[in-house]
Amino acid sequence: MARSALLNVMVQAALKAGKSLSRDFGEVQNLQVSVKGPGDFVSQADFKAQKIIHDELLKARPTYGFLGEEAEEIKGTDGAHRWIVDPLDGTTNFLHGIPMFSVSIALERNSEIVAGVIFNPATDELYTAERGGGAFLNDRRLRVASRRVLSDCVIGCGVPHLGRGNHGKFLVELRHVMGEVAGIRRMGSAALDLAYVAAGRFDGFWETALSPWDMAAGILLVREAGGFVSDLDSGTDMLSTGSIICGNEHIHKALVEVVKRPVPTK
């Protein structure tokens, strides 16, 4: 597969940050037995990975803006371009020694995502996409799954935890979806959930209360793999609304209908 110069910059930044996270992941597994716990250590791993990505990207394109999870947004002098970065998506998994976490990097041009990279260093899986150029896992072209009915589908979701999200609303959504599908999965990394939809591993996915860096790269991956992506109200401004729902044309439409069903009266 041919990659543009910009995508190559993004890939190299993700791989370099992933190498740092892999070293820290080995250490954090050894910290599980400590009384204090590895929380402070993981925070440092986050910041270190973001600095690596920031330095790599800004060295290549110093006029671009930068929005990352671990620091204040940097407004670029370019005005049209912005990097959107999550240096460690799946921090709780990382903290517990679970090898489901990722580096996520997206490039936004005039408010449109034009390139995306998601890398899981624990599995050495690199997902890439450029607008109009398709989506890839390492060097293999990706397509969303082709199932047409929910009863055949495995659907990914995000589950709100302590201090996050509307638990009651989610339980209603879950009640509706679980009665229609073959299985539901919660991975702990929205970026990887979206990558799994692009790869056809999940047939669909929905979550609310996300930040732009959680989903920017994944949105493009799903679209370039032939999928449909919207917010829960079928709008297209997911980065602002914080909600996302996706699948192929048929599953996206069906999943929206199920998730949006009203609260049962009994």
N, C-alpha and C positions, 0 to 999 in steps of 0.2 A: 504494500500500500504506500502511496505517495503522501507525504505530509508537507504542509506549508512550513515556511521558516518560523512563523509564529507558533504553530502547533508544536514544532520541535522544541522551541524554547519552553513551552508549557510542560511537555513531556520530561525534559531534562530537569526542570524544577521539581516536578512531582517525584521523579525517581530519586533525586538527591534528598528531598525531604523524607521520602519513604525509607531510605537507607538509615537515616538518623532515627526515625521512629522504630525501625526494626531492632536497632541496638538497644534503644530504651525499652522496647517491649520485652526483650530478654531480661532486662534488669527489673522491670516492674513485676514480672512473674515471681522473681525471688523476694520481692518486698511484701508479698501477700501475707507472710507470717508475722510481720512486724506489728506491734501494738498501735503505733501511730498510723500505720497504713501508708499507701503510696500516693495519696492525693496530691501532696505538694510536688512530688516527683513528676506526676503526670502533667501538672500545670506547666512545669518547666519544659517537658517534652513538647507540649502544644506551642509554647512561645518560641522554642528553638526551631521547630519545623516551619512556623510562619516566617521567622526571620530568614531562613534559608530560601523559602519561596519568594519572599519580598525582594531579597537581594538579587536573585536570579532574574526575576521578571523585570524589575526596575533597571537593572543593568542593560537589558536588551531593549527596553522601551521606557526611558526615563520620564517621558511626558504623559504616560498613561496614569489614570487614577487607580487607586487600590482600596478595595473593601475586603477586610479580613475579619474573622471572628475575634481575634485576640488583640485588636488595637483600634484606635479611632480611624475613620475613613480618611484617606488622603485624596484630595481633589487634584486631578492632573491638569496640567496646562493645556493638554491636547483638547479636552472638552468632549470628544466623541467616544473615547475608549476608556474602559474600566475593567480591571481585573477583579474577579469575585472569588474569594479563597476561603476554604475551610481546611486548615492544616491537619486537623485530626477529627474526622467525623466518626462518631462512635466512641467517644471518650470513656463512657461507662464500661463498654466492652473491653477497651484497652486496660482500664483500671483493674478489671477482674481477670485479666489474662485470657480473654476470649478473642480469637484471631479474626474478628469481623470488624474492621475499622478501615478508614480510607483517607487519602488525600484527595481533595476536590478543588479543581481550578477551572474557572470559566473566563472567557473574554467576551465582554459586552461592547457592542459598537452601536452607537445611536439608539440605545435602549433595547437592542436585539442581541441575544446570545448567538455568537458566531463560531465559537470553538469551545470545546470542553474536554477535560481529562479527569478521570477518576482512577485512582491506583490503590489497590490493597496490597501493601508490602508483605503481609503474612502469607498470601497465596500467590504472589507475583502475577496478579491479574491487572492488566493495564487496559482501561476502556478509553477510547478516544473518538471524537466526532468533530467534524467541521460542517458548517451549514452548506448543504448541497453536495457534500462529499461522502455521506454515509457514516455509519457508526461501526466501530471495530472493537473486538476483544483481542488484545495482542495484534495479530495480523489477520484475524478471521472476521469476515463481514458479518454483521449482526442483523437479525430481523426479529421483530416482536412475534410472540406466539400467534398461531392462527385459529385457536379455538374460538367458537362463536357463541357458546352458551355458558352461563355462569356455573351451571352444575358440574361442568368438567374442569373448572378452573381452580388454581391456587392463587390466592390474592395476598399481597403484602400490605402491611399497615404499620402505623406508628401508634404506640400506646402511651397516652399521657401519664406522667409519673408525678411524684411528690412535687407540688408547687408549680406544675406546668399543665396547661390546657384545661378544657372543660370535661371533667371525668364523666359526668352524667350524660352529656351529649354524645360522647364517644361510645358509652355503653349501649345507647340506643342504636347508633350506627352499626356497632359490632353485632348486636342482636339481629338486625336486619340482614347484614351481609352473611353471617355464619349460617343462616338458614337457607342460603341460596347457592353456596359454593362447596367445592370438594375439600378445600383446606384454606386456612389462614395462617400466615407466618409473620412474626415480628423479629426483624434482624438486629435492630439497634443502630443502624446507620442509614439514614434516608438516601444518601448518595448511592450506597450500594443497592438499596431497594430499587431505585430508579435504573441503575445499571442492570440489575437482574431482569427488570421488565424489558429493557432493550435487548437483552440476550435471550429472551424467551423462557427464562427460568421461572419467572412469575408472569402470570397472565394479566395482572393489574396491580395497582397500588393506590392507596389514599392515605393522606395525613393532613393534619391542621397544625397551626401554631409553629410553622417552620420559619427559619430565617433565609434570606436570599442565598447565603453561602451553602446552605444545606441542599439546595435543589437546582441551582443555576446550571451546572454542568450536566446534571441528570436530565433536565428538561430537553436539552439539545440531543442527548444520546437517544432518548425515547423517540423523539421526532425523526431523527435521521435513521432510526431503525424501522420506520414506518408506523409508529404509534401516534396516538392522539393524547394531548395533554391539556388540561384546563384546571381552573380552580373549582371548588365544589359548587359554585354557582354558574359553571360553564363559561366563565370569563377567561381571559388570557393573561391577566396581570398577576400571575402567581407570586412573583417576587414581592409585590405590595400586599396582597391579601394574606399570604402565608399559608394558604391551603393548596393542595394539589391532588389530582386524581387522574389516572392514566391507564392505558391499555390499547389494544387494537381498536379499530373503529367500532366494532360490535360490542366488545367488552367495556370499553370506555362509556358508551351510551347506557348500557345496562347497569353498570356500576354506579353511575351518577344517579340513576333513577332509584336504585336500592338505598344508597347512602342518604338520599334526600327525602326518603319517606318520612311522613310525620310521626311524631311520638305516639305510640299506641295508647288508646284510652283505657284499656284494661290490662 
